[in-house]
Structure formats: structure tokens, C-alpha cells
């Protein structure tokens, strides 16, 4: 059995939220996966009028069409790092455990039960029977073991899935219903990762072998929806899995989906997305920007679902490879020169919260007192810090050092980031720092940041656990990972490892308080804001749910036709 003391520690981390990673996927679009951001679940609200739908009964049939900005590169979930791929592929899959949307308690799903060794390093799962892949093969403990082994195989080059299993030493299945994970060390976020129906869903090795390179565009899972077709640049369609009889227990509908089809349409331009929603050519608009939400809030033909992003919606990463940013006073000066509140009001109409540190209020471990010790907008102090670092004003009013003006490039992309970058440029010019804006498409921006060929870059992340900071700030992630700031700091490394291996939730929270204080002190980032994310549902679609960590859920959804 599971040691009682260990279970108490583990389940008390239910508020710590999961790695459903829209990790660094363009911040203009809401992620999934992941809740998906202290110690309380993210706030979710809806404008639905209960009296209007209370007497309606679900009906079968119809199509639910979802408008979304980004198209995934592929749906082989091991070989993509795109948040939108996780969102979409999650409809094909199912998770080992699930998480109650109200209490955030972990509950059995594909795993009927589990046991943990006294040292927290061996996890034994009892896998349910009767589950089938879309290709007709049975899902067993061996199927899941093979899936995880594939994700861990360096040849697979699994991005998020591999990272989620990074503390797993080995996986084995002694029979069809027994799955054993051997960990290198206790790993606090493990159940969070195993509760995601996208990244760590069971995969059919038979389907992968038969499809070969084509698998990325014709995936197979065990979930409620079966892949139908992919029209490049246009849409991805799914059909109802008629045999589906193993629904996640958090849903009212325990059978196959009500709708016949689920369709994702790719609509990059915001006004085109809204026009499609207004005309009825799509039923759900994902990622509606704040300025456009008001007209839907009081319209009975629409329902607005909103939640606070599980991550920082916007922050500036400073590249410490560059000599200018090896000086902590310069990094702190830029933090104090940027008016975060003004940017939030201008860019997202104030629909969010100002960020003072590396974690948002919606993530476990968020330190409320960061508002007191965070670096706030103080222009005179910003100038004083630059002068302390040896900079003086030249005849053009720009700071320079050793005859070299303080000129910096800032990477950005189009959309809301473009406006934010212009405001940052103006604010830094006001104190005597010249900024050149470099606009790139998302893939090129990430590639440039990975290579370290930048001074500053705008960035955002979505993740459901504070362990996200390991991915962004641990030295092991500096050369080929997401540590674009190139932070190589022994104290930071020590704290981040302690954060991911501390199982007791109170002790873990204390670790992340220390992490936040240290990140603020070192000023590797300029945190700006965490935004609310808005999704609008058009009648006659009913029953769209929202999970504080997963976002929108469609299994109870139906078309009132």
C-alpha cells in the first residue's frame, strides 16, 4: 500500500497545478495544457445564465467547430513542443490519473489505483482493462510502458513528453495490468504530468510502426475522438469514437461524445475569428482578445469562459551572454524603467494582473509578498542604477560606457507583443536607453533565442507547476533548452532541484518563495503581466466545461439542434 505519510504529502500538492505546456507558444493564444498558474486553483468564470439551460437535455448529433489561431506542426505528441498540438491531441487521448476541477485532488482514471514506495522512488500503477486504441488493439500496461520508453529514448527527441518523464529512470510492465515507474529521486510534479491527456497519453506502437513518417498526421489514441482528416492550413477534424466507454470520471457523460464531429479551424487573424463566430461558421472562439470580449458578455446568444493564464503572459528575458547584462545593476535598472501597469492597461485593457516575479498568482507556490519586494517602476532609481554601473549620459541624452552607447535589440512578434515592444522601447528611451525592435515569426524568434543571438526578447509561458522555472532557469537548460537568459548560477540550480524533489507541499512552497526572491534580486527577467484568457461559445452549443488547469473541455458538450 501507499505509505500514509507520503500520500498526505503528495496529495496536499493537488494545488500545485500541472505541466500542460503551452510553454512558450505564442502568448497571443491561450494554451492548454497548461492551466492552466499561489496555492489556489486558477479563477475561472462564465457568463452563462443557469436558468436558460437548466432544463435542456443533451442530444446526439451535429458538429462542434472551434476557431483557434495556431496550427500544430504535427500530432505525434512526442515530437512536438507546441501547446496547440497538446490541446488538440488531448481529444485523441486519455490520462493515467485525473484531477478534480473543483478540489484539484488526483483521482484514478486509466490507472485504477497506485502505490508508492517509502522512499518515493517506485510507483506501481494498476491499469484498467477493456480500453482500446482507435486501431482496435488493446491498451495494456505494456502499451503505456512502451509509450514512456519511446518518450525517454534519445532517438525520439521527445520535447515536452520527455521533459515530463525526465526523473524516470526506467519503466516496466510485469503483466497487462501492472505498470512500474522507477524514479531517480522523488519528483513532486509527477502526478500532475500523468494527469494530462495530451503529452503523456498512451500511444499504439502498432499504429506508429505501420504509419511510419505519416503517423504525425494520422495519430491514434484511446480517447473519445478519432482522427478523421487534416486539411493543411485549414482544419483538423475528428469523429466520435463510438466504442468509447471509459470516460474521465470528472465528466457527467461516461459514454461516447454527443456530437458526431469535432473540428478545429485555424484562423490566425483576430477579426476574422470574430467574424466567423458572429456568422455561426464556428461555434467556439479560442483566445478572444480582451478588447473584444465586452460585446459578448451581455449577449444571451453567447457564453464567455475566462480564466487567468497559468503562467506569465508577458516578460522580457535578458541575455546574460551579453556583457551589458552581466551587470546586475543594469538588469535591475531595466526592471525599474518599465511601467508594467501602463503596458497591461494599454495592451490587454487591464484584464489581468501585474507580474512582479517569475510566477503568477494562479500557480502553486506564488508568494503574495512579491508585490512588496518586486522591482517596481521608479525612473530615478533606474537612472541611478545605470550610473552606479558606470554609465553616463552623452550629448544625445543616451547612456554610454567607455564611449559605447547603451543600445539594445528587442525580439518580438506581431499581435499584442508588437504594441508591448513599442511601449518598452519608448519607456527605455525616456531614461536614455536606445532599443531597436526586431520582429520575427514565432519559430524564428525561438530559434534566435535558443542560439543566444539577441539582447532581449519578449516571452511568455503556460505551465501548471512552478517546476517551469527549472526549464527556464536551471543551468542544464542553458545551451539547448529554454534557459534563453543563459543563467548559470549554483544557488539557483540548488533551489530548483530542491523545488522539484520536495514532496511536502508546505516545504515546497517555502522553497519557491526563496526562488522568487532570488530571481527578483538577480533580475534576469523583467516580468510584466499575466492576462485573463477568454473563450466565447455560441449557442446552440451547450455544456462546454472549463477546468482550472486544462482549460476548455468538450466531453459534456452537445449541439442543441
C-alpha positions in Angstrom: 0.0 0.0 0.0 1.0 3.6 -0.3 2.7 5.0 2.8 0.1 7.2 4.6 2.6 9.9 5.4 3.8 10.0 1.9 0.3 10.2 0.4 -0.6 13.1 2.7 2.4 15.0 1.5 1.7 14.1 -2.1 -2.0 14.8 -2.3 -1.5 18.1 -0.5 0.3 19.2 -3.6 -3.0 19.0 -5.5 -3.0 22.8 -5.6 0.4 22.9 -7.3 -1.1 22.6 -10.8 0.2 20.6 -13.9 2.7 20.8 -16.8 0.2 21.3 -19.6 2.6 23.1 -21.6 1.8 25.9 -23.8 5.2 26.5 -22.5 6.5 29.1 -24.9 3.8 29.0 -27.5 2.9 32.5 -28.8 1.4 34.4 -26.0 -1.4 35.8 -28.1 -3.1 32.4 -27.9 -4.3 30.6 -24.8 -2.8 27.3 -24.1 -3.9 24.2 -22.8 -2.4 22.5 -21.3 -1.2 24.2 -19.3 -3.9 25.6 -16.6 -3.6 26.0 -17.0 -0.9 29.4 -12.8 -0.4 30.6 -5.0 -1.8 27.8 -3.6 -5.3 28.1 -5.0 -6.6 27.0 -8.4 -6.9 29.5 -11.2 -10.0 31.6 -11.2 -12.5 30.5 -13.9 -15.7 32.3 -14.7 -18.6 32.0 -17.1 -21.3 34.4 -18.1 -23.8 31.6 -18.7 -27.3 32.1 -17.3 -28.1 28.9 -15.5 -31.9 29.3 -15.8 -31.5 29.4 -19.6 -30.0 25.9 -19.9 -31.1 24.1 -16.7 -33.9 22.1 -18.4 -32.0 21.2 -21.5 -31.1 17.6 -22.1 -28.1 16.5 -24.2 -28.8 15.3 -27.7 -26.7 13.3 -30.1 -25.5 14.6 -33.4 -24.1 17.7 -35.0 -20.7 19.2 -35.3 -18.8 21.4 -32.9 -16.4 23.8 -34.6 -13.6 25.5 -32.7 -11.7 28.5 -34.1 -8.1 28.7 -33.0 -5.2 30.8 -34.1 -2.3 28.4 -34.5 -1.9 25.2 -36.5 0.2 22.5 -34.9 3.3 21.3 -36.7 2.2 17.6 -36.2 0.2 15.4 -33.8 2.9 12.9 -32.9 2.8 14.2 -29.4 6.3 13.0 -28.6 7.8 15.0 -31.4 6.2 18.4 -30.9 6.6 21.1 -28.3 3.6 23.2 -29.5 0.9 23.9 -26.9 -1.8 23.8 -29.6 -0.7 20.3 -30.5 -1.2 19.3 -26.9 -4.6 20.9 -26.9 -5.8 19.2 -30.0 -4.1 15.8 -29.4 -5.7 15.7 -25.9 -9.0 14.9 -27.6 -7.5 11.7 -29.0 -6.1 10.6 -25.7 -6.6 9.9 -22.0 -4.5 10.2 -18.9 -3.3 7.8 -16.3 -4.8 9.8 -13.5 -7.2 12.8 -13.5 -7.6 15.9 -11.4 -10.9 17.0 -9.9 -11.7 20.5 -11.3 -13.1 21.7 -8.0 -10.8 20.2 -5.4 -7.7 19.5 -7.7 -7.5 16.1 -6.0 -5.9 13.4 -8.1 -8.2 10.5 -8.9 -7.9 7.2 -10.8 -8.6 7.1 -14.5 -6.7 4.7 -16.8 -4.9 3.7 -13.6 -7.4 2.2 -11.2 -5.0 2.7 -8.3 -1.4 3.2 -7.5 1.2 2.6 -4.7 4.3 4.5 -3.8 7.4 3.1 -2.1 8.6 4.5 1.2 11.4 6.4 -0.5 9.0 7.9 -3.1 11.1 6.4 -6.0 9.0 3.4 -7.1 5.4 4.0 -8.3 3.3 0.9 -9.1 0.0 1.5 -11.1 -2.9 -0.9 -11.6 -4.1 -0.3 -15.1 -7.7 -0.8 -16.1 -8.8 -3.3 -18.6 -11.2 -3.0 -21.6 -9.6 0.1 -23.1 -8.9 0.0 -26.8 -6.9 2.1 -29.2 -8.6 3.6 -32.3 -6.9 0.9 -34.4 -8.6 -1.8 -32.4 -5.6 -3.0 -30.4 -5.9 -3.4 -26.6 -4.3 -0.8 -24.3 -2.3 -2.6 -21.6 0.3 -1.7 -19.0 2.8 -2.8 -21.7 1.3 -0.2 -24.1 1.9 2.5 -21.6 5.4 1.3 -20.7 6.3 1.3 -24.4 4.9 4.8 -24.8 7.0 6.1 -21.9 10.1 4.2 -23.1 9.6 5.9 -26.6 9.4 9.3 -25.0 12.6 8.6 -22.9 14.5 7.3 -25.9 17.0 10.0 -27.0 16.4 8.9 -30.7 12.8 10.1 -30.3 13.9 13.5 -29.2 10.7 14.0 -27.3 10.3 17.6 -26.3 7.6 18.0 -23.6 6.8 14.4 -23.0 10.5 13.6 -22.5 10.9 16.5 -20.1 7.8 15.4 -18.1 9.4 12.0 -17.6 12.9 13.3 -17.0 13.1 11.9 -13.5 12.1 8.4 -14.6 15.0 6.0 -14.5 13.1 3.1 -16.1 9.7 1.8 -16.9 8.4 -1.8 -16.8 5.2 -3.8 -17.2 5.3 -7.1 -15.4 1.8 -8.1 -16.8 -1.0 -6.5 -18.7 -2.3 -4.5 -15.7 0.9 -3.6 -13.7 2.9 -0.6 -14.7 6.0 0.3 -12.6 7.9 3.6 -12.8 11.4 3.7 -11.2 12.4 7.3 -10.4 15.9 8.7 -10.0 14.6 10.7 -7.0 11.3 11.8 -5.5 9.6 14.0 -8.1 6.8 16.3 -6.8 5.1 17.1 -10.2 4.8 13.5 -11.3 1.0 13.1 -10.9 0.5 16.5 -12.5 2.2 15.3 -15.6 0.4 12.0 -15.6 -3.0 13.8 -15.4 -2.5 15.4 -18.8 -4.4 13.6 -21.6 -2.2 15.1 -24.3 1.6 14.8 -23.7 1.6 11.5 -21.8 -1.3 9.7 -23.4 -0.8 6.0 -24.3 0.2 5.5 -27.9 -0.2 2.5 -30.1 3.2 1.2 -31.1 1.5 -0.8 -33.8 0.0 2.3 -35.4 3.3 4.1 -35.2 5.1 1.3 -36.9 2.5 0.9 -39.6 2.2 4.6 -40.4 5.9 5.4 -40.2 6.5 9.1 -41.1 2.8 9.6 -41.8 1.9 9.0 -38.2 2.5 12.6 -37.3 -0.6 13.5 -39.5 -2.7 10.4 -38.8 -2.4 9.8 -35.0 -4.1 7.0 -33.0 -5.1 7.2 -29.3 -7.6 5.7 -26.8 -9.7 8.9 -26.4 -13.3 9.9 -27.2 -12.4 11.3 -30.6 -10.9 9.5 -33.6 -8.7 11.3 -36.2 -10.6 12.0 -39.4 -8.6 14.3 -41.7 -6.2 17.2 -41.8 -6.6 19.9 -44.4 -3.3 21.7 -44.3 -3.7 25.4 -43.3 -7.4 25.0 -42.8 -8.6 22.4 -40.2 -8.2 19.2 -38.3 -11.4 17.0 -37.9 -12.3 14.2 -35.5 -15.2 11.8 -35.5 -16.9 10.3 -32.4 -15.3 7.1 -31.1 -18.5 5.0 -30.9 -16.8 2.4 -28.8 -15.6 4.8 -26.1 -16.8 3.6 -22.7 -14.0 4.7 -20.4 -14.6 8.4 -19.9 -12.7 10.5 -17.4 -14.7 10.4 -14.1 -14.9 14.2 -13.9 -17.4 14.2 -16.8 -21.2 13.6 -16.5 -21.2 11.8 -19.8 -19.5 8.5 -19.3 -20.0 7.2 -22.8 -19.1 8.4 -26.3 -19.2 12.1 -27.2 -22.7 13.5 -28.0 -21.6 15.4 -31.2 -20.8 13.5 -34.4 -17.7 15.6 -35.2 -15.2 17.9 -33.6 -13.5 20.3 -35.9 -10.6 22.8 -35.3 -10.4 25.6 -37.8 -7.2 27.6 -38.0 -7.9 31.4 -38.1 -4.9 33.5 -37.3 -6.4 36.9 -37.6 -8.5 38.1 -34.7 -11.1 40.0 -36.6 -11.6 37.0 -39.0 -12.0 34.8 -36.0 -14.7 37.0 -34.5 -16.5 37.3 -37.9 -16.6 33.5 -38.1 -18.1 33.4 -34.6 -20.7 36.1 -35.3 -21.8 34.4 -38.5 -22.0 30.9 -36.9 -19.3 29.3 -39.1 -17.5 28.4 -35.9 -19.2 27.6 -32.5 -16.3 28.4 -30.2 -13.6 31.1 -30.5 -10.5 30.4 -28.5 -8.2 33.2 -27.4 -10.5 36.2 -27.9 -8.6 39.4 -27.0 -9.7 41.4 -24.1 -10.9 44.5 -26.1 -13.4 42.3 -28.0 -15.0 40.4 -25.1 -17.4 43.1 -23.8 -19.9 42.7 -26.7 -20.3 39.0 -25.9 -20.7 39.2 -22.2 -24.2 40.6 -22.2 -25.5 38.8 -25.3 -27.6 35.7 -24.4 -26.5 34.0 -27.7 -23.0 33.7 -26.3 -21.2 32.4 -23.3 -17.9 33.8 -22.2 -15.5 31.4 -20.4 -12.5 33.0 -18.8 -9.5 32.1 -16.7 -6.3 33.6 -15.5 -3.3 32.3 -17.5 -1.3 29.6 -15.8 2.0 31.4 -16.4 3.5 34.7 -17.2 1.7 36.2 -20.2 4.5 38.6 -20.9 8.0 39.1 -19.7 11.4 40.2 -21.0 14.3 37.8 -20.9 17.7 39.5 -20.7 20.6 37.6 -22.3 23.4 37.3 -19.8 25.8 36.1 -22.5 26.0 39.8 -23.4 28.5 41.7 -21.3 25.9 44.5 -20.6 23.6 42.1 -18.8 26.3 40.5 -16.7 25.9 43.6 -14.5 23.1 43.1 -12.1 22.6 46.9 -11.7 21.8 47.2 -15.4 19.3 44.3 -15.2 17.7 45.9 -12.2 17.6 49.3 -13.9 15.6 48.0 -16.8 13.1 46.4 -14.4 12.6 49.8 -12.7 12.4 51.7 -16.1 9.4 49.7 -17.4 5.9 50.7 -16.3 4.2 47.3 -16.1 0.8 48.7 -15.2 0.7 51.1 -18.1 1.6 48.2 -20.5 -1.1 46.0 -19.1 -3.7 48.7 -19.4 -2.7 49.6 -23.0 -2.2 46.1 -24.4 -4.9 44.0 -22.6 -7.2 46.7 -21.3 -6.2 45.9 -17.7 -7.7 42.3 -18.0 -5.0 40.7 -15.9 -2.6 41.2 -13.1 0.8 42.9 -13.0 3.7 40.5 -12.5 6.5 41.2 -10.0 8.2 37.9 -10.1 8.7 34.7 -12.2 5.4 33.0 -11.0 1.8 34.2 -11.5 -0.9 34.2 -8.8 -2.5 31.1 -10.3 0.4 28.8 -9.7 1.2 26.8 -6.6 3.9 28.5 -4.6 3.2 32.0 -5.7 4.5 34.4 -3.0 2.0 37.2 -2.3 4.7 39.3 -0.7 6.5 39.6 -4.1 4.4 42.7 -4.5 6.4 44.2 -1.7 9.9 43.2 -2.7 9.5 43.2 -6.5 11.2 45.8 -8.6 8.7 48.5 -9.4 8.5 51.4 -11.8 10.9 54.1 -10.4 12.6 56.1 -13.1 15.0 58.0 -10.9 16.2 54.7 -9.3 16.7 53.2 -12.7 18.9 56.0 -13.8 20.9 55.9 -10.5 21.5 52.1 -11.0 22.8 52.7 -14.5 25.1 55.4 -13.2 26.3 53.1 -10.4 27.2 50.6 -13.2 29.4 53.2 -14.8 27.1 54.7 -17.4 26.9 58.4 -18.1 24.7 60.5 -20.5 26.2 61.6 -23.8 25.3 64.7 -25.9 22.4 62.8 -27.4 20.9 62.0 -24.0 21.8 58.3 -24.2 23.7 56.4 -21.6 27.1 55.2 -22.7 30.1 53.5 -21.1 33.6 53.6 -22.4 32.3 55.6 -25.4 29.8 52.9 -26.3 26.1 53.9 -26.3 23.7 51.6 -24.5 21.8 50.3 -27.5 19.8 47.0 -27.3 17.9 44.8 -29.7 14.5 43.5 -28.5 13.0 40.4 -30.2 9.2 40.4 -30.6 6.4 39.1 -32.8 3.3 40.5 -34.3 0.0 40.9 -32.4 -0.2 42.2 -28.8 3.6 41.7 -28.5 4.2 44.4 -31.1 2.3 47.0 -29.1 4.1 46.0 -25.9 7.5 46.2 -27.5 6.8 49.7 -28.8 5.9 50.8 -25.3 9.0 49.2 -23.8 11.1 51.0 -26.5 9.5 54.3 -25.5 9.9 53.8 -21.8 13.6 52.8 -22.1 14.3 55.8 -24.4 12.9 58.1 -21.7 15.7 57.1 -19.4 18.4 57.1 -22.1 18.5 53.6 -23.4 18.0 53.0 -27.2 16.1 50.0 -28.2 15.8 48.5 -31.7 12.8 46.3 -32.2 13.3 43.1 -34.2 10.1 41.5 -35.3 10.2 37.7 -36.2 7.7 35.0 -36.7 7.4 32.7 -33.7 9.6 29.9 -34.9 12.4 32.2 -35.9 12.2 34.1 -32.6 12.6 30.8 -30.6 15.4 29.7 -32.9 17.2 33.0 -32.4 16.7 33.0 -28.7 18.0 29.4 -28.5 21.2 30.3 -30.3 21.7 33.3 -28.0 21.7 35.8 -30.9 19.8 38.5 -29.1 20.0 41.1 -26.3 16.4 41.0 -25.0 13.4 39.0 -26.1 9.7 39.1 -25.1 8.5 35.8 -23.9 5.6 34.1 -22.2 4.8 30.6 -20.8 2.0 28.5 -19.6 2.6 25.6 -17.3 0.7 24.1 -14.4 3.6 23.7 -11.9 6.3 26.1 -10.6 8.8 23.5 -11.9 8.5 25.5 -15.1 11.3 27.6 -13.6 13.6 24.6 -13.8 13.1 24.6 -17.6 13.8 28.4 -17.9 16.5 29.0 -15.3 18.4 25.8 -14.5 22.0 25.7 -15.9 21.3 22.4 -17.6 18.8 24.1 -19.9 21.2 26.9 -20.9 22.8 25.6 -24.1 19.9 23.8 -25.8 16.8 24.2 -23.6 14.6 27.1 -22.7 17.1 29.0 -20.5 17.4 31.7 -23.1 18.8 34.1 -20.4 21.7 31.7 -20.1 21.5 31.7 -16.3 24.3 29.5 -14.8 24.0 30.1 -11.1 24.8 27.4 -8.5 22.4 28.8 -5.9 19.6 28.9 -8.5 20.3 25.3 -9.6 20.3 24.1 -6.0 16.9 25.8 -5.3 15.3 24.5 -8.4 16.4 20.9 -7.8 15.1 21.2 -4.2 11.8 22.5 -5.5 11.2 19.6 -7.8 12.2 16.9 -5.3 10.5 18.3 -2.2 7.2 16.4 -1.8 5.7 18.0 1.3 3.6 20.9 -0.1 4.3 23.4 2.7 8.1 22.8 2.5 7.9 23.0 -1.3 6.1 26.3 -1.1 8.8 27.7 1.1 11.4 26.7 -1.5 9.6 28.6 -4.2 9.3 31.6 -2.0 13.1 31.6 -1.9 13.3 31.0 -5.6 11.1 34.0 -6.3 13.1 36.3 -4.1 16.4 35.3 -5.6 15.1 35.7 -9.2 13.8 39.2 -8.4 17.1 40.1 -6.8 19.1 38.8 -9.7 16.7 40.4 -12.2 17.3 38.0 -15.1 13.8 38.7 -16.3 11.5 41.8 -16.4 8.1 40.3 -15.5 5.2 42.4 -16.9 1.8 40.8 -16.6 -0.4 37.7 -16.5 -3.5 38.0 -18.6 -7.0 36.6 -18.4 -7.8 34.3 -21.2 -11.2 34.5 -23.0 -13.1 31.9 -24.9 -16.5 32.6 -26.4 -19.1 29.8 -27.0 -22.0 30.4 -29.4 -25.4 28.9 -29.0 -26.7 26.3 -29.8 -23.6 24.5 -28.4 -24.2 23.7 -24.8 -22.3 22.0 -22.0 -18.8 23.3 -22.7 -16.8 22.9 -19.5 -13.7 24.7 -18.2 -11.1 23.1 -16.0 -8.8 25.4 -14.0 -5.7 23.5 -15.3 -6.8 22.1 -18.7 -8.9 25.0 -20.0 -12.0 24.2 -22.1 -13.4 20.6 -22.0 -15.8 19.2 -24.6 -16.8 15.8 -23.5 -20.1 17.0 -21.9 -20.7 19.3 -24.9 -23.6 18.9 -27.3 -25.4 20.7 -30.1 -29.0 21.8 -29.3 -30.4 21.3 -32.8 
